[in-house]
Amino acid sequence: MCVDHSLNCSCGKNHASFNFRDDVLPVEAIAGLYCPECSRDIVHNPVTMLADNGWLIEFDMDIAHFMMQKTASASSITPEFLFDEGYCAWRGVTPTDHIDSVREREALVQLAKTDRKRYFEEIKSWGNNRMERLAREGWRKANEREPAKT
């Protein structure tokens, strides 16, 4: 099970939705969230932060280590591990993906009512093209990577 939480960034201009895989981590594991605007003033600390396409997620690594001690070895619990393994990651590919993807699909839904065959072709093409675009834009979850070692 995953729990969704929406958080505002430090400057308050943007928000991001997070999933927490298996409810292992509480939302308090996120010590700070910085959008591309407010992250410009923040020094990226790779020991506690993950950078994703201009966004910075700052983790409370004390909470993460305490809560993850039965799930993974202490040395493997890094910001990358927490994010890439889904213990604390965007709900979708980007911070607002679950909203953006619905909006993008709305036009295709109308096509389903008139031409189902074309709809299935278009929705498949849309999904593949969308992931390619998000990967080109630099979103971490859109790029294939090997699972972290535990």
ROMI-446007 format. One record per residue (C-alpha): chain; z, y, x; residue number from 1. Coordinates in Angstrom, 3 decimals, decimal comma. Layout:
+-----+----------+----------+----------+-----+
| mol |        Z |        Y |        X | seq |
+-----+----------+----------+----------+-----+
|   A |        Z |        Y |        X | NUM |
...
+-----+----------+----------+----------+-----+
END
This chain:
+-----+----------+----------+----------+-----+
| mol |        Z |        Y |        X | seq |
+-----+----------+----------+----------+-----+
|   A |    0,000 |    0,000 |    0,000 |   1 |
|   A |   -0,682 |    3,573 |    1,118 |   2 |
|   A |    1,104 |    6,691 |   -0,016 |   3 |
|   A |   -0,820 |    9,969 |   -0,182 |   4 |
|   A |    0,727 |   13,291 |    0,786 |   5 |
|   A |   -0,918 |   16,711 |    0,864 |   6 |
|   A |    0,376 |   19,194 |    3,432 |   7 |
|   A |   -0,472 |   22,801 |    4,182 |   8 |
|   A |   -1,354 |   23,798 |    7,716 |   9 |
|   A |    0,815 |   26,191 |    9,707 |  10 |
|   A |   -1,084 |   29,319 |    8,631 |  11 |
|   A |   -1,207 |   28,175 |    5,006 |  12 |
|   A |   -4,967 |   28,718 |    4,610 |  13 |
|   A |   -5,894 |   25,032 |    4,529 |  14 |
|   A |   -4,425 |   21,718 |    3,540 |  15 |
|   A |   -4,901 |   18,084 |    4,432 |  16 |
|   A |   -4,195 |   14,856 |    2,618 |  17 |
|   A |   -2,620 |   11,979 |    4,502 |  18 |
|   A |   -2,195 |    8,285 |    3,846 |  19 |
|   A |    0,747 |    6,382 |    5,290 |  20 |
|   A |   -0,165 |    2,731 |    5,795 |  21 |
|   A |    2,397 |    0,272 |    4,422 |  22 |
|   A |    4,896 |    3,118 |    3,904 |  23 |
|   A |    6,171 |    2,538 |    7,430 |  24 |
|   A |    6,364 |    6,231 |    8,301 |  25 |
|   A |    7,832 |    8,991 |    6,166 |  26 |
|   A |    5,982 |   12,288 |    5,745 |  27 |
|   A |    8,579 |   13,770 |    8,120 |  28 |
|   A |    6,746 |   11,990 |   10,947 |  29 |
|   A |    4,378 |   14,963 |   10,818 |  30 |
|   A |    6,134 |   17,763 |   12,673 |  31 |
|   A |    3,252 |   20,214 |   12,381 |  32 |
|   A |   -0,267 |   20,546 |   11,027 |  33 |
|   A |   -2,746 |   23,059 |   12,399 |  34 |
|   A |   -6,208 |   23,755 |   10,953 |  35 |
|   A |   -9,084 |   25,036 |   13,119 |  36 |
|   A |   -7,881 |   28,601 |   12,504 |  37 |
|   A |   -4,215 |   28,219 |   13,388 |  38 |
|   A |   -4,758 |   25,546 |   16,073 |  39 |
|   A |   -6,412 |   28,161 |   18,329 |  40 |
|   A |   -2,941 |   29,472 |   19,170 |  41 |
|   A |   -1,449 |   26,035 |   19,845 |  42 |
|   A |   -1,447 |   24,212 |   23,171 |  43 |
|   A |   -2,475 |   20,609 |   22,564 |  44 |
|   A |    0,219 |   18,235 |   23,814 |  45 |
|   A |   -1,364 |   14,751 |   23,936 |  46 |
|   A |    2,081 |   13,104 |   24,015 |  47 |
|   A |    2,912 |   14,349 |   20,506 |  48 |
|   A |   -0,392 |   15,591 |   19,065 |  49 |
|   A |   -3,720 |   14,261 |   17,927 |  50 |
|   A |   -6,796 |   16,501 |   17,889 |  51 |
|   A |   -9,546 |   15,883 |   15,351 |  52 |
|   A |  -12,459 |   18,281 |   15,059 |  53 |
|   A |  -10,390 |   21,447 |   15,453 |  54 |
|   A |   -7,352 |   20,161 |   13,558 |  55 |
|   A |   -4,121 |   19,260 |   15,335 |  56 |
|   A |   -1,533 |   16,890 |   13,934 |  57 |
|   A |    1,823 |   17,128 |   15,669 |  58 |
|   A |    3,944 |   14,019 |   15,284 |  59 |
|   A |    7,696 |   13,694 |   15,538 |  60 |
|   A |    7,520 |   10,853 |   18,011 |  61 |
|   A |   11,258 |   10,129 |   17,729 |  62 |
|   A |   10,799 |    9,332 |   14,043 |  63 |
|   A |    7,617 |    7,387 |   14,785 |  64 |
|   A |    9,269 |    5,252 |   17,450 |  65 |
|   A |   12,309 |    4,568 |   15,306 |  66 |
|   A |   10,316 |    3,640 |   12,198 |  67 |
|   A |    7,649 |    1,637 |   14,057 |  68 |
|   A |    9,954 |   -0,376 |   16,332 |  69 |
|   A |    9,395 |   -3,603 |   14,368 |  70 |
|   A |    5,668 |   -2,975 |   13,960 |  71 |
|   A |    4,483 |   -2,203 |   17,486 |  72 |
|   A |    5,696 |   -2,060 |   21,050 |  73 |
|   A |    7,197 |    1,282 |   22,081 |  74 |
|   A |    4,521 |    1,877 |   24,719 |  75 |
|   A |    1,716 |    1,485 |   22,160 |  76 |
|   A |    3,136 |    4,053 |   19,726 |  77 |
|   A |    1,063 |    7,124 |   20,503 |  78 |
|   A |   -0,471 |    9,794 |   18,287 |  79 |
|   A |   -3,795 |    7,961 |   18,580 |  80 |
|   A |   -2,215 |    4,669 |   17,497 |  81 |
|   A |   -0,483 |    6,273 |   14,505 |  82 |
|   A |   -3,728 |    7,897 |   13,350 |  83 |
|   A |   -6,324 |    5,268 |   14,252 |  84 |
|   A |   -4,316 |    2,392 |   12,799 |  85 |
|   A |   -3,752 |    4,338 |    9,578 |  86 |
|   A |    0,018 |    4,708 |    9,786 |  87 |
|   A |   -0,489 |    8,447 |    9,402 |  88 |
|   A |   -4,119 |    9,445 |    8,934 |  89 |
|   A |   -6,394 |   11,560 |    6,792 |  90 |
|   A |   -6,958 |   10,273 |    3,298 |  91 |
|   A |  -10,567 |    9,505 |    4,061 |  92 |
|   A |  -12,580 |   10,672 |    7,056 |  93 |
|   A |  -11,623 |   14,352 |    7,000 |  94 |
|   A |   -8,537 |   16,284 |    5,861 |  95 |
|   A |  -10,085 |   16,914 |    2,418 |  96 |
|   A |  -12,482 |   13,963 |    2,249 |  97 |
|   A |  -11,225 |   12,533 |   -1,040 |  98 |
|   A |  -12,084 |   15,864 |   -2,729 |  99 |
|   A |  -15,301 |   16,597 |   -0,826 | 100 |
|   A |  -16,846 |   13,160 |   -1,360 | 101 |
|   A |  -16,274 |   13,310 |   -5,121 | 102 |
|   A |  -17,941 |   16,701 |   -5,275 | 103 |
|   A |  -20,898 |   15,429 |   -3,237 | 104 |
|   A |  -21,340 |   12,387 |   -5,494 | 105 |
|   A |  -21,336 |   14,323 |   -8,767 | 106 |
|   A |  -25,082 |   14,999 |   -8,685 | 107 |
|   A |  -25,786 |   11,335 |   -8,055 | 108 |
|   A |  -23,655 |   10,266 |  -11,009 | 109 |
|   A |  -26,068 |   12,018 |  -13,365 | 110 |
|   A |  -28,889 |    9,960 |  -11,880 | 111 |
|   A |  -27,023 |    6,746 |  -12,773 | 112 |
|   A |  -27,434 |    7,601 |  -16,448 | 113 |
|   A |  -31,220 |    7,877 |  -16,242 | 114 |
|   A |  -32,403 |    5,638 |  -13,380 | 115 |
|   A |  -29,857 |    3,049 |  -12,237 | 116 |
|   A |  -32,097 |    1,472 |   -9,593 | 117 |
|   A |  -32,789 |    4,820 |   -7,952 | 118 |
|   A |  -29,099 |    5,689 |   -8,284 | 119 |
|   A |  -28,068 |    2,631 |   -6,247 | 120 |
|   A |  -30,666 |    3,460 |   -3,594 | 121 |
|   A |  -29,542 |    7,091 |   -3,443 | 122 |
|   A |  -25,814 |    6,324 |   -3,349 | 123 |
|   A |  -26,320 |    3,869 |   -0,469 | 124 |
|   A |  -28,449 |    6,375 |    1,410 | 125 |
|   A |  -25,929 |    9,152 |    0,682 | 126 |
|   A |  -23,033 |    7,099 |    2,050 | 127 |
|   A |  -24,829 |    6,160 |    5,257 | 128 |
|   A |  -26,189 |    9,675 |    5,816 | 129 |
|   A |  -22,792 |   11,191 |    5,075 | 130 |
|   A |  -21,018 |    9,036 |    7,663 | 131 |
|   A |  -23,702 |    9,843 |   10,244 | 132 |
|   A |  -23,265 |   13,566 |    9,503 | 133 |
|   A |  -19,471 |   13,353 |    9,764 | 134 |
|   A |  -19,772 |   11,468 |   13,051 | 135 |
|   A |  -22,131 |   14,152 |   14,421 | 136 |
|   A |  -19,663 |   16,821 |   13,289 | 137 |
|   A |  -17,044 |   15,090 |   15,436 | 138 |
|   A |  -14,651 |   13,544 |   12,909 | 139 |
|   A |  -12,593 |   10,858 |   14,603 | 140 |
|   A |  -12,596 |    8,355 |   11,718 | 141 |
|   A |  -16,382 |    8,580 |   11,355 | 142 |
|   A |  -16,895 |    7,265 |   14,871 | 143 |
|   A |  -16,463 |    3,556 |   15,499 | 144 |
|   A |  -13,626 |    2,653 |   17,823 | 145 |
|   A |  -11,817 |   -0,480 |   18,798 | 146 |
|   A |   -8,431 |   -1,157 |   17,195 | 147 |
|   A |   -5,407 |   -0,056 |   19,209 | 148 |
|   A |   -3,459 |   -2,795 |   20,931 | 149 |
|   A |    0,067 |   -3,432 |   19,647 | 150 |
+-----+----------+----------+----------+-----+
END
